[in-house]
């Protein structure tokens, strides 16, 4: 789909604000054979309708609830968001995370509709896949076929994806090849990176998104059509909620270099880019994405660089 042949959007900047739809957030636990294989946080519009679905994978040692504000932003523009909780106390391996994401994907046709409000219908023919940090890497691995799924993904979005501690220390499955446009993907991809992710917060912790395994290399290995947006002045955790709950939430704010408070401009920028990309390649309305590519300054956070490679 050529971005230059865009359909006009009503307001290019509207994607950076909450949408017109109120949202409903609820948890779905694993309780019996009909339940999802992993606990879920689901965010839906409250109005009646049929909506595309976004499957979202959290970052390393994080909770799906830490992304509530971001996911509400996305859902308020007309999407059902399904956010997995891949593990609770003990992190699973990278391969297990991909397998868990595949298991939930395969559950969607059988079980998702049964847990949604009666007035909300999920359109699984328009299924997007996304993840943050190691969850972003897991999303790429799932889209690349490292685990089998019964559904096809329409688009892929990596939010500051990270593949390991460094170029020589990739986590399994090792998906980065360091060959340009080597990912065997036939769907549109957007990679959102952070300018501060490859910087250390202090001498106690390594960078959360080191060079060689971060957003730059993921984008380098994507085939067109693909987009790359970097929030120059923000860090690896700055798209999370303002106040993630519990000890893990407190720790999440201490291990990565962060941008200046508040997080709201970063969160709205990420949410807006996700919505614009989904509208372009899931719903066929390219105006918002074209506007952001042409005029990055309309985003609340400074985007530099911004790259788009057409098919």
C-alpha positions as CSV (number, residue, x, y, z in Angstrom):
1,X,0.0,0.0,0.0
2,X,1.7,3.2,-1.1
3,X,1.7,5.9,1.6
4,X,1.8,8.6,-1.0
5,X,-1.7,7.6,-2.1
6,X,-3.1,8.3,1.3
7,X,-6.7,8.8,2.1
8,X,-7.0,12.1,4.0
9,X,-7.5,11.9,7.8
10,X,-9.9,14.2,9.6
11,X,-7.1,15.5,11.9
12,X,-3.5,14.2,11.8
13,X,-2.8,15.1,15.4
14,X,-6.0,13.5,16.8
15,X,-4.2,10.1,17.1
16,X,-2.0,11.6,19.8
17,X,-5.0,12.4,22.0
18,X,-7.4,9.9,23.6
19,X,-10.0,8.7,21.0
20,X,-13.7,9.4,21.1
21,X,-14.6,6.0,22.5
22,X,-14.6,5.2,26.2
23,X,-12.9,2.0,27.2
24,X,-13.4,-1.0,29.5
25,X,-10.4,-2.8,31.1
26,X,-10.7,-6.2,32.7
27,X,-8.6,-9.2,33.6
28,X,-9.2,-12.8,32.4
29,X,-7.5,-15.5,34.4
30,X,-6.6,-19.0,33.6
31,X,-9.1,-21.2,35.4
32,X,-10.2,-24.2,33.2
33,X,-9.7,-25.7,29.8
34,X,-11.8,-23.0,28.1
35,X,-9.7,-20.2,29.7
36,X,-6.8,-18.5,27.9
37,X,-3.4,-20.3,28.3
38,X,-2.0,-17.2,30.1
39,X,-3.7,-14.4,32.1
40,X,-4.9,-11.5,30.0
41,X,-5.6,-7.8,30.4
42,X,-8.2,-6.9,27.8
43,X,-9.1,-3.4,26.9
44,X,-12.2,-2.8,24.6
45,X,-14.3,0.2,23.5
46,X,-17.6,0.3,25.4
47,X,-19.8,1.0,22.4
48,X,-21.3,-1.6,20.1
49,X,-19.2,-2.6,17.2
50,X,-16.7,-4.9,15.5
51,X,-13.1,-4.0,16.0
52,X,-9.6,-5.1,14.9
53,X,-7.6,-6.8,17.6
54,X,-4.1,-6.0,18.9
55,X,-2.1,-8.7,20.7
56,X,0.4,-7.2,23.0
57,X,3.5,-8.7,24.8
58,X,5.0,-7.0,27.9
59,X,8.7,-6.4,28.5
60,X,11.1,-8.4,30.6
61,X,9.9,-8.9,34.2
62,X,7.1,-6.4,33.8
63,X,3.4,-6.7,34.2
64,X,0.7,-6.2,31.5
65,X,-1.1,-3.8,33.8
66,X,1.9,-1.4,33.7
67,X,0.8,-0.5,30.1
68,X,-2.8,0.3,31.0
69,X,-2.7,4.0,30.0
70,X,-1.0,3.2,26.7
71,X,-3.4,0.4,25.9
72,X,-6.5,2.5,26.8
73,X,-5.2,5.2,24.4
74,X,-5.0,2.7,21.6
75,X,-8.4,1.1,22.4
76,X,-10.1,4.4,22.5
77,X,-9.5,4.8,18.8
78,X,-11.5,1.6,18.0
79,X,-9.4,-1.5,18.8
80,X,-9.6,-4.5,21.1
81,X,-6.3,-4.9,22.9
82,X,-5.3,-8.3,24.4
83,X,-2.2,-8.0,26.6
84,X,-0.7,-11.3,27.9
85,X,0.9,-11.9,31.2
86,X,3.7,-14.2,30.1
87,X,4.8,-15.1,33.6
88,X,4.5,-13.9,37.2
89,X,7.5,-14.2,39.5
90,X,10.1,-16.2,37.6
91,X,10.8,-15.1,34.0
92,X,10.4,-17.7,31.3
93,X,12.9,-18.3,28.6
94,X,12.7,-16.3,25.4
95,X,11.6,-19.5,23.6
96,X,8.9,-20.2,26.2
97,X,7.6,-16.6,25.8
98,X,7.2,-17.1,22.0
99,X,5.4,-20.4,22.6
100,X,3.1,-18.8,25.2
101,X,2.2,-16.0,22.7
102,X,1.5,-18.6,20.1
103,X,-0.8,-20.6,22.5
104,X,-2.8,-17.4,23.3
105,X,-3.0,-16.6,19.6
106,X,-4.4,-20.1,18.9
107,X,-6.9,-19.6,21.7
108,X,-8.3,-16.4,20.3
109,X,-10.7,-17.9,17.7
110,X,-12.1,-20.3,20.3
111,X,-12.2,-18.2,23.4
112,X,-11.8,-14.5,22.9
113,X,-15.4,-13.7,21.9
114,X,-16.7,-15.5,25.0
115,X,-14.9,-13.2,27.4
116,X,-15.7,-9.9,25.5
117,X,-18.7,-7.7,26.4
118,X,-21.8,-8.8,24.4
119,X,-21.8,-5.6,22.3
120,X,-18.2,-5.9,21.3
121,X,-17.2,-8.2,18.4
122,X,-13.5,-9.0,17.6
123,X,-12.4,-9.0,14.0
124,X,-9.6,-11.6,14.0
125,X,-9.1,-11.2,10.2
126,X,-7.5,-7.9,11.3
127,X,-5.1,-9.1,13.9
128,X,-2.0,-7.0,14.8
129,X,0.9,-8.1,16.9
130,X,3.0,-5.9,19.1
131,X,5.4,-6.0,22.1
132,X,7.7,-3.9,24.2
133,X,11.4,-4.7,25.0
134,X,11.9,-8.4,25.1
135,X,8.2,-8.7,24.4
136,X,8.9,-6.8,21.2
137,X,11.6,-9.4,20.3
138,X,9.1,-12.2,21.1
139,X,6.6,-10.5,18.8
140,X,9.1,-10.5,16.0
141,X,10.0,-14.2,16.6
142,X,6.3,-15.1,16.6
143,X,5.7,-13.3,13.3
144,X,8.8,-15.0,11.9
145,X,7.3,-18.4,12.6
146,X,9.3,-19.6,15.5
147,X,6.1,-21.0,16.9
148,X,3.0,-22.1,14.8
149,X,-0.2,-20.1,14.9
150,X,-3.6,-20.8,13.5
151,X,-4.1,-17.1,12.7
152,X,-2.3,-14.7,10.4
153,X,-1.0,-11.4,11.6
154,X,-1.8,-8.3,9.5
155,X,0.9,-6.0,10.9
156,X,3.8,-6.1,13.4
157,X,4.9,-3.3,15.8
158,X,8.0,-3.4,18.0
159,X,8.1,-0.9,20.8
160,X,11.8,-0.4,21.7
161,X,12.4,-4.1,21.0
162,X,15.5,-5.7,22.6
163,X,17.1,-9.0,21.6
164,X,19.7,-9.4,24.5
165,X,22.5,-7.8,26.5
166,X,24.6,-7.1,23.4
167,X,25.5,-8.3,19.9
168,X,27.3,-11.3,21.3
169,X,24.6,-12.1,23.9
170,X,21.3,-12.5,22.1
171,X,18.6,-14.3,24.0
172,X,16.9,-17.4,22.5
173,X,15.6,-17.6,19.9
174,X,18.4,-15.7,18.2
175,X,16.5,-13.8,15.4
176,X,18.9,-11.0,14.5
177,X,21.2,-11.8,11.6
178,X,22.9,-8.4,11.0
179,X,22.0,-8.6,7.4
180,X,19.9,-5.7,6.0
181,X,16.2,-6.6,5.2
182,X,16.8,-10.2,6.2
183,X,13.6,-10.8,8.2
184,X,11.4,-13.1,6.3
185,X,8.2,-11.1,6.8
186,X,5.6,-10.2,4.3
187,X,3.6,-7.8,6.5
188,X,4.1,-4.1,7.2
189,X,6.3,-3.4,10.3
190,X,6.8,-0.4,12.5
191,X,9.6,-0.1,15.0
192,X,9.4,2.6,17.7
193,X,12.7,3.3,19.5
194,X,14.0,5.5,22.3
195,X,16.9,7.8,22.2
196,X,18.1,7.0,25.8
197,X,17.6,3.3,25.7
198,X,21.2,2.5,24.9
199,X,22.5,4.7,27.8
200,X,23.2,3.5,31.3
201,X,21.2,5.0,34.1
202,X,24.1,4.3,36.5
203,X,27.1,2.0,37.1
204,X,24.9,-0.7,38.7
205,X,22.8,-1.6,35.6
206,X,23.7,-2.0,31.9
207,X,21.8,-0.1,29.2
208,X,18.2,-1.5,28.9
209,X,18.3,-1.4,25.1
210,X,22.0,-1.8,24.1
211,X,23.4,-1.0,20.7
212,X,23.5,-3.9,18.4
213,X,20.3,-5.6,19.7
214,X,17.9,-2.6,19.9
215,X,15.5,-0.8,17.7
216,X,18.1,0.2,15.1
217,X,19.0,-3.3,14.2
218,X,15.4,-4.5,14.2
219,X,14.5,-1.8,11.7
220,X,17.7,-2.5,9.6
221,X,16.5,-6.1,9.1
222,X,12.9,-5.2,8.2
223,X,11.7,-5.4,4.6
224,X,9.5,-2.7,3.1
225,X,7.0,-1.4,3.9
226,X,8.4,-0.5,7.3
227,X,8.6,2.6,9.5
228,X,11.1,3.7,12.2
229,X,10.3,6.3,14.8
230,X,12.7,7.3,17.6
231,X,11.6,9.3,20.6
232,X,14.9,11.1,21.0
233,X,14.5,12.4,24.5
234,X,12.9,9.4,26.2
235,X,14.0,6.1,27.7
236,X,13.1,2.5,27.6
237,X,10.4,2.5,30.3
238,X,8.9,5.9,29.5
239,X,5.8,4.4,27.7
240,X,4.7,2.7,30.9
241,X,2.0,4.0,33.3
242,X,2.9,7.0,35.4
243,X,2.9,4.9,38.6
244,X,3.2,1.2,38.0
245,X,2.0,-0.6,41.1
246,X,4.0,-2.8,43.5
247,X,7.7,-3.5,44.1
248,X,8.2,-4.5,40.4
249,X,6.6,-1.3,39.3
250,X,8.9,0.7,41.6
251,X,12.0,-1.2,40.4
252,X,11.0,-0.6,36.7
253,X,11.6,3.1,37.2
254,X,15.1,2.7,38.6
255,X,17.0,0.4,36.2
256,X,16.7,2.3,32.9
257,X,17.7,5.9,32.0
258,X,14.5,7.9,31.7
259,X,13.5,11.1,30.0
260,X,12.3,14.1,31.9
261,X,8.9,13.7,33.6
262,X,6.1,13.6,32.8
263,X,5.8,10.4,30.7
264,X,2.6,11.6,29.1
265,X,4.2,13.0,25.8
266,X,6.1,9.8,25.2
267,X,3.0,7.6,26.0
268,X,0.8,9.7,23.7
269,X,3.4,9.6,20.9
270,X,3.7,5.8,21.1
271,X,0.0,5.4,21.2
272,X,-0.5,7.8,18.4
273,X,2.0,6.1,16.1
274,X,0.5,2.7,16.9
275,X,-3.0,4.0,16.0
276,X,-1.8,5.7,12.8
277,X,0.0,2.6,11.7
278,X,-3.0,0.3,12.4
279,X,-5.3,2.7,10.6
280,X,-2.9,2.7,7.6
281,X,-2.3,-1.0,7.2
282,X,-5.2,-2.6,8.9
283,X,-8.0,-0.2,8.0
284,X,-6.6,1.4,4.8
285,X,-6.7,5.0,6.1
286,X,-3.2,6.4,5.6
287,X,-3.6,10.1,6.3
288,X,-2.4,10.1,9.9
289,X,0.7,8.0,9.3
290,X,1.6,10.1,6.3
291,X,1.2,13.3,8.3
292,X,3.5,11.9,11.1
293,X,6.2,10.8,8.5
294,X,6.0,14.2,6.7
295,X,5.8,16.4,9.8
296,X,7.2,14.6,12.9
297,X,6.9,17.7,15.0
298,X,3.2,17.1,15.3
299,X,4.0,14.4,17.9
300,X,4.1,15.3,21.6
301,X,7.6,13.9,21.9
302,X,10.5,14.8,19.6
303,X,10.8,12.1,16.9
304,X,14.3,11.9,15.4
305,X,15.0,10.1,13.2
306,X,11.8,9.2,11.3
307,X,12.2,6.7,8.4
308,X,9.7,5.1,6.1
309,X,10.5,2.7,3.3
310,X,7.7,1.9,0.9
311,X,7.2,-1.4,-0.7
